[in-house]
């Protein structure tokens, strides 16, 4: 129960940071998504089933603020968090290089997917948005991944089997 409470508080705080702080630290209109980076970091560390739930929750919360293409963030977050969970099976989670490179690639793919989904809905965006946001998410991932890894190493965050 404590694990769910900590994750819910973390997600809500990062949602507030995404909406209140992130636009002010943006460069030329490109700003990082702290919530998405946390979702990918947690998915890489924790595994398959946890990543699907965190993808659903974060995608839904991002869709609340996404005016065009309702459900686009939900779909892309669930898909990419699942992929991140699969990638996390084969990585050394203690090291920071490969997980952050994976987050960069997945953030770039999310930008491309959102571009395609919005294009099919009749909304036209800039394709360069995906690369610059992925680059910015990569910089943020260097910080967030370490914090998320330390959080997931806490005793109450580790799932143990009890017989």
Secondary structure, 3 states (H helix, E strand, C coil): CHHHHHHHHHHHHHHHHHHHCHHHCCECCECCCHHHHHHHHHHHHHCHHHHHHHHHHHHHHHHHCCCCCCCHHHHHHHHHHHHHHHHHCCCCCCCCHHHHHHHHHHHHHHHHHHHHHHHHCCCCCCCHHHHHHHHHHHHHHHHHHHHHHHHHCCHHHCCCCCC
